[in-house]
């Protein structure tokens, strides 16, 4: 199971364009809506990889119980500390990210408000990040090397954040293009990657 979520305190669904602009996306206004949680998630995970190869990102977004939640199937925006800190400042609110990756035994969460207030991450049973003061909501949970998906979901629940589709809601999938800045960054990355490949070529492959 792979899930990554960004939970923004407050109802900011109508500011989705501004939110995604901070992550260097442009809304293409090709929304898809789902009333079924499983169909919503299946669509995201069945299509994100192919679309990413076409320089298009898809993100799920919905509002519930005083939170605006983004489902990031690529697990890219969820770990973009710079953008998340900036977003918390622009919206002047708390942001909490949640990561669940059972195949690599990786789990974590981060709280942002003007900066990083709390960060915890475990990979393959090893704590790799543990900064900031523990939250009251962490009590009675395995916020240690034994953390598992249930602990992340229960932690979210203690904040009133439903990450399991328990509530009957309308879920929106945004189709997003990369802005010029991101396109430039990706092109530079591709060039660097190609240079690395060329540098590692055996001598007999240079002609």
C-alpha positions in Angstrom: 0.0 0.0 0.0 1.3 3.4 -1.0 -0.5 6.6 0.2 0.6 10.2 0.7 -1.6 13.0 1.8 -1.4 16.7 2.5 -4.0 18.0 5.0 -4.5 21.7 5.1 -6.4 23.1 8.1 -9.4 25.1 6.8 -11.7 24.9 3.7 -9.4 26.0 0.9 -11.0 23.9 -1.9 -11.9 27.1 -3.8 -8.2 28.1 -3.7 -7.0 24.9 -5.3 -5.4 26.8 -8.2 -3.3 28.9 -5.9 -2.3 25.9 -3.9 -1.1 23.9 -6.9 0.7 27.0 -8.3 3.0 26.8 -5.3 3.9 23.3 -6.3 4.6 24.6 -9.8 1.5 23.3 -11.6 -1.1 24.9 -13.8 -4.7 23.6 -13.6 -5.9 22.4 -17.0 -9.6 22.6 -15.9 -10.1 18.9 -16.7 -11.5 17.8 -13.4 -13.0 14.4 -12.8 -15.3 13.8 -9.8 -16.0 10.6 -7.9 -18.5 9.7 -5.2 -16.8 6.4 -4.4 -13.6 6.4 -2.4 -12.2 3.2 -4.0 -12.9 4.3 -7.6 -11.3 7.6 -6.8 -8.1 6.0 -5.5 -8.0 3.4 -8.3 -8.2 6.2 -10.9 -5.3 8.1 -9.3 -3.0 5.0 -9.0 -3.9 3.5 -12.3 -3.1 6.7 -14.3 -0.6 8.9 -12.5 2.5 7.2 -13.8 1.5 7.2 -17.5 0.4 10.9 -17.2 3.6 11.9 -15.4 5.6 10.6 -18.4 3.5 13.1 -20.5 4.4 16.0 -18.1 1.0 15.9 -16.5 0.3 15.4 -12.8 -3.0 14.2 -11.2 -3.9 15.0 -7.7 -7.0 14.2 -5.6 -8.5 17.0 -3.5 -11.5 17.3 -1.2 -12.7 19.1 1.9 -14.0 17.4 5.0 -14.4 18.3 8.7 -12.6 21.6 8.4 -9.6 20.3 6.4 -8.7 20.4 2.7 -6.9 17.2 1.8 -4.8 16.4 -1.2 -4.0 12.8 -2.3 -0.5 12.8 -4.0 -0.1 9.4 -5.7 3.5 10.3 -6.8 4.6 11.0 -3.3 6.4 14.2 -4.6 4.6 17.2 -3.3 4.1 15.5 0.1 7.9 15.7 0.7 8.5 19.2 -0.8 9.3 21.0 2.5 10.1 24.3 0.8 6.7 24.4 -1.0 4.8 23.2 2.0 6.4 25.8 4.3 5.6 28.5 1.8 2.0 27.2 1.5 1.5 27.3 5.2 2.7 30.9 5.2 0.5 32.0 2.3 -2.6 30.4 3.8 -1.5 31.2 7.4 -2.6 27.7 8.6 -1.4 24.3 9.8 -0.5 21.7 7.2 0.1 18.0 8.1 1.5 15.5 5.7 1.1 11.7 6.1 3.1 9.0 4.3 2.4 5.3 4.1 4.6 2.9 2.0 4.2 -0.6 3.2 6.4 -2.3 0.6 9.5 -0.4 1.9 8.2 -0.3 5.4 8.2 3.6 5.3 5.9 5.7 7.4 5.9 9.3 8.5 4.3 12.6 9.1 5.3 16.3 9.2 3.6 19.3 10.7 4.1 22.7 9.1 3.2 26.2 10.2 5.6 28.9 9.1 8.3 26.2 9.4 8.6 22.6 10.3 7.1 22.1 13.8 7.3 18.3 14.0 8.7 15.6 11.7 8.9 11.9 12.1 9.9 9.3 9.5 10.8 5.6 9.6 12.3 3.7 6.7 12.7 -0.1 6.7 12.3 -0.1 10.5 14.8 2.6 11.2 13.9 6.1 12.4 15.5 8.5 10.0 13.8 11.7 11.1 12.5 12.6 14.6 12.5 16.4 15.2 10.3 18.8 17.1 8.3 18.2 20.2 6.0 15.1 20.2 2.3 16.0 19.6 -0.4 15.3 22.1 -2.1 13.2 19.4 0.9 10.8 19.3 0.0 9.4 22.8 -0.9 5.7 22.8 0.5 5.3 19.2 3.6 3.6 18.0 5.5 6.7 17.0 8.8 4.8 17.0 10.6 2.2 14.9 7.5 -0.1 15.1 5.2 2.4 13.5 2.7 1.0 10.9 0.0 2.3 8.6 -2.6 1.9 11.4 -0.7 4.4 13.5 -0.6 7.0 10.7 -4.3 6.6 10.0 -5.2 6.8 13.7 -3.0 9.9 14.2 -4.8 11.6 11.3 -8.1 10.6 12.9 -7.1 12.3 16.1 -6.9 15.5 14.2 -10.3 14.9 12.6 -8.8 13.9 9.3 -10.3 10.9 7.5 -7.9 9.2 5.1 -9.9 6.1 4.6 -13.0 7.4 2.9 -15.3 6.7 5.8 -17.5 9.7 5.0 -19.6 9.9 1.9 -18.1 12.8 -0.1 -17.4 14.0 -3.6 -13.7 13.6 -4.4 -12.1 15.6 -7.2 -9.1 14.7 -9.4 -7.2 17.7 -10.8 -5.3 17.3 -14.0 -2.3 19.6 -13.8 0.3 20.7 -16.3 3.9 21.6 -15.3 4.6 25.3 -15.3 7.6 26.8 -17.1 9.8 26.8 -14.0 9.2 23.1 -13.4 9.7 22.2 -17.1 13.1 24.0 -16.9 14.1 22.1 -13.7 13.1 18.8 -15.3 15.1 19.5 -18.5 18.2 20.4 -16.4 17.7 17.1 -14.4 17.4 15.1 -17.6 20.6 16.7 -19.0 22.5 16.0 -15.7 21.3 12.4 -15.8 22.4 12.0 -19.4 25.8 13.5 -18.6 26.2 11.0 -15.7 25.3 8.1 -18.1 27.8 9.4 -20.6 30.5 9.7 -18.0 30.0 6.1 -16.9 30.1 4.7 -20.4 32.9 2.1 -21.0 35.6 3.5 -23.3 34.6 1.1 -26.1 31.2 2.7 -26.3 32.4 6.2 -27.2 32.5 5.5 -30.9 
